[in-house]
């Protein structure tokens, strides 16, 4: 038995914010943002476009594309670091309710920008174990709600959106062949939320607004991201006896053009093999890889039998990837 991607879907907010619009409130410019990140715009969610709302819309598209009856669905996994509620209930529980799919298994995972690659590996394992046959794996983020919009170092980098894949079982052919899931916890303080957990709780009258927003050491994250991007791709290729010529696409987490360019050079893999769309959507964390897959599918770029590697890297510091035969 195999477990593979049956269909994809995505949702991005209607509001599109250009670099020029950001430059009206930040000490920056379109030229600076483009040259340092490769980003020209991002989509920002309205109050009504919650994380669960965007996740539900992406899930519906994936289910409609597969023409699957909702009664066939066995599980929902949502990867997010910007859930509707800080700790509970899980965003996946809200998606389950909105889809009206019955009392099936649903849960969140928190692995930041690596979240989707982790979730895909977990969904595959559920199917291969024989426990469940069909499920949704969703990456969804409303990062605009946890960004300090006065901080140029982070405000220009992030956007909102959701992407979903429907997983199903089969007897060969399309398959999620292999996955890597890893963490280097020594870098946990390179990208984190300073206040809000039980070790650093919110204190009325003491906690500042900026302490409730994500904090990032850009240089440490950059160096880590380039290193593990190369490491994950190389290991998946070695483990599965693949050469550069065998790979049709590498779909990386869409964090920064410079990261992907440096990884491409270091790995000696042509940049043309990497699918990039951070120019339009910026960094959507857990949602970036499934949004990219859905966009590729809508453009007709993905053909049956293509060999694809996904690679994620982010807070935790987590990293990982998947080898997929489409």
N, C-alpha and C positions, 0 to 999 in steps of 0.2 A: 504494500500500500504506500501511496505517496500523499503529500499535502502540498497544494499549490495555490497560486492566486487565480481566482476565477474571474474577478472583475475589479475595477477601481472607480473611485469617485472623489470629488473634492468640493470644497466650498471656500470662497474668499469673500470678505466683506465688500460691500458696494463702494465704500469710501476709499479712494486712492489718494495717497499723500505723496507729493513729489518732493525731491530735494529742495527745490526752489521754495516750496511752501514752508518747509522746516527752517530754511535760512532766514525767514522773517522773524523767528523767535529765538534762534540759536546763532551763536557766533560760528557760522560755517557757510559753506557754499556748495552748489551742485558739483563744481569741479573737484573740490576737496573730497566730498563723500565718494564720488565715482572713482577717483584715483586711489583712494585708500581702501575701498571696500568692494567696488564693482556694483554698488547699489544705486539705483536711480529713483525708486519709489517703493512704497510699502502700502498694504491695505490695512486699514484701522477699523476695528469693529465699533458699532454703535452700542448704546446701553442694552438694546434688545438682542443684539448678536452676542449672546453669552458663549462660553466655551462649549457647553452642552448643545446649544442651538446649532452652532457650526458643525459640531461632530455629528449631530443627527442628520443635517442636510447632506453631508458627505456620505454618510452611511446609506441614506435613501438612494442617492445616485448610484452607489455601488450595487445595491440590491436590485434597482431597476435595470441596470445594465446587464445583470446576470439573469434577470427575469426569474428570480427566486421567490417562492412563497415564504412569507415571514414565519410560518409554522416550521420551516425547515431549519431555522437558525438555532444554533446550540450554545453560542457564547458571544460575548462582547468584551473586548479588551480596549481600553482607552489609555494611551500614553499622553500625559500632560503634566506640566508644572504650573499651570495657571487654571486650576479647576474652578467650577462655580463656587464651591465651598472649600475653605482652607484644608480641612482634614476629612470631614465626612458630611453627607454621603458621597460616595464615589461618583464622578461624572458619568461613568458607564452606567450606573443605576438610573440616572436621569435620561440617558439615551434609550435605555431599555424601556422605560415608561413611555417616552414619546413615540417610539417605533411601534409600541403595542404588540410586542413579540412574545408575551407570556413570561412566566417566571423562570427565565433561563439564567445561567451563570454570567455574571458581569462584574468586572473589577477594573481598577486603575493601576497603572504602574508609573513610578516616578524615576525616570533615568535621564531627564532633561533632553538634550538634543540627540541622545542615543536612544531615546525611548521607543521610537518606532522599530528600530532594528531588534531591540530586546523583545518587544511585543510580538513581532513577527515570528521570532524563534519560539516564544512561548505558545503562540497559536498553533504553530506547526507541531509542537510536542503534544498538545492536547489531542490533535487529530491522529497523529501516529500512535498514540497510546491506545486508541480505540475508544476513548471515553466519549468523544464528541466528533461529529462528522463535518459540521459547517459552522463558521463563525466570522465575525467582523473584527478586524484589527484597525484601530483608528488612532491617528495622531492629531491632536487638536490643541490650539493655544490661543489665548487672549493676552498676549504679552504686553499689550499697550496698557493694561491695568496694573502692571507691576514695574513699569518703567518710570524713572525720574526724568520727566520731559525737559528739565533744565540742564541735564547732564549730557553734553555733546558726545562724550565717549561712548555712551550706550544708546541714547535716544535715536540716533541715526541708523542703528543696526537692525532693529527688530520690527516685525509685523505680525499680523494675526491671520488665522486661517485654519482649515482642517482638511485632512486627506484620509481616505478609508480604502481598505482592500477587503474583499470577501474571499475567505479561504475555504477550500473544499477538499475532499479526499478523492483519490483516484487510484488507478492501478498502473501508473507509469506515465511518462511524457512530462508535461509541465510539472515543475517541482521546485520547492524551496529545498535545495540540496544540502546546504551546510550553513552554519551560523557561528559567529564568535561573539561572546559577551564578556566584557572585562571592565575592571575598575582600578584606578590608582587613587585611593583615598587620601594619599599624602597631599594631593592638590585640591582637596575639598574647599579650601578657603580662597581659591583662585576665581571662583564664580559661585556666588551664594546669596541668600537672603539674610541680612544681618539680624532681623528681628521677626518674631512671629511663631517660633517653635517653643517647646517646653523649657529648653535651656536658656533661651533669650526671649521671654514673653513680652508681649506688648504691655507698656505701662502708661496709663492715662496721665497726661500732663508731662511725661518724660520722653516718650518715644517720639522722634521727629518723623516727618513724612518721608524723608529720603531713606531712613532706616527700614522702611517697609517696601523698598524697591530693590531690585537686584543690583549687586555690586560685582564688578569684574576687574581682574588684573589682565588687561589685554595682551601684554607681552608673554605672560606665562601661558595663557590659553592658546595663543598663536603657536608658540613653540611646541606645545603638547599636541595640538591639532595636526600640524604638519607631520610630526613623527608618527603618530598612531594611524593617520590616514594611509601612509605608506606601509606601515606594519600590517594592518588589517588586510589590505588588498593583496599584499605579497603572500601572507599566510594562507588566505583563501585560495589563491592561485596554486600555491605549492601543494596544499592538501588535496586539491582536486585535479592535479596534473594539467593545469591550464597555462597557456602562454599568452603574451600580450595580444597576439593575433586572434586567439580564441574568444576574447572578450568583446562583445558588441558595445556595451555601455557600462560605465561606472556612474552610479547615481549617488553622489555624496551629500551629506548634510550641507545645506546652502548657507554657510556662515559668512564667507568672505572670499572674494575672487583670488586674493593674494595667497590664501591658504591652499586653494586648489592648484593654483599655478605652481607654487613651490613644491607641493606633493607630486604633481605631474613630472616636474623636472627631476626630482630626487628618485622617483620610481622608474624613470625613463619610459613613461607611458604617454603617448600623444595627448595633448589637451583636448583634442577633438573627441576622444573617447569619453570624456566627462560631460554629463548633461548638467547645464547650469541655468538657473532661472532666478537667482537672487537679485538680478537687475530689476525685476518687476515686483517680487514679493519680499525681499530682504530675508532676514533670518526668522523663520517661524518655528524654530526649535523642533519639537517632536513631529510637527506637521510638515516639515520641509521635504522629506523624502517621498511621502505618499502624495503630496501635491505635485511634485515633479513627475512621479510615475503617471498620475492621472493626466497631466498636461501632455506627456509624451504619447500616451495612449490616444488622446483626442487628436493629436497631430498625425497619427498613423505611423509613428516611429517604431513602435514595438510589434515585432512579428513573431509568430509561433516558432519556438525553438531557439530564440535569441538567448545568449548567455549574458547575464547582468550581475554586477556586484554592487550592493549598497554599502555605504560606510557612514557611520555616525560617530560623533565625538562631542563631548560637552561636560556640563557641571557634574561633579562627583569625585574626581573626574572620571566619567564613564566613556567607554568606546566599544565599538563592535561593528559587525556587518553581516551581510547575508549573500550567499551565492544562489542565484535563481535562474532556472530555465523557464523562459516565459511560455 
